[in-house]
Amino acid sequence: MSGVVPRQLEPGTDARGVVVRVISPRDSITELTALLHRAYARQVELGLRPLAARQDDATTQRRVSSGECFVAELRPGGAGVGSMPGLGRLVGVIILNEREPDAGPAWFTRAGVCSFSQFAVDPGEQRLGVGRRLLEKVEQRAAQQGNAELALSMAEPDHQLRDYYVKRGFRIVGTWQWLYTNYVSLIMSKRLAAGEGAG
């Protein structure tokens, strides 16, 4: 026996030190806004104008406060049990049930349907499972709330993103034109497994 005690990770923290948790007042809204701008830069390169790519700190604050917001935080050295939120670097974000100030698609208001928005993963952390963990978190929360469907709105011209969602079980159920974008959005939805959030 080597006598080396394995480092204990906080519940929900992966081996790289990424934890998915509810946003905290300790989290930097400025850091989160910058993350969103980086994550949505690829859509800007496609000629699209998503709100998340150009919103200011006040808009970020309004949006994360309007629903149930989860962040992915990369903690230095995979900081262990008892670590305080805000000590690491934010690498992802997602909002469940954001209350939009503008009218939205009818699908979002159907009984048993909830939606997520402002989903972003820092480009340097993509393809490492951060997005999957954020999606799993909102799927679990949506099911716990008794919903049968989890929906989203995404830029129709972004075929790469559409394929990402299709691979994760989402299907196209309609389209919508938000007042603040220069493209038509696809409305996609996924059936949640019964009892997915139980336990």
Secondary structure, DSSP 8 states (H G I E B T S, - for coil): ----------TTB-TTSEEEEE--TTS-HHHHHHHHHHHTHHHHHTT---GGGT--HHHHHHHHHSSEEEEEEE-GGG--TT--TTSSEEEEEEEES---SS---GGGGSTTEEEEEEEEE-GGGTTTTHHHHHHHHHHHHHHHTT-SEEEEEEETT-HHHHHHHHHTT-EEEEEE--TT-SS-EEEEEEE--TTTT--
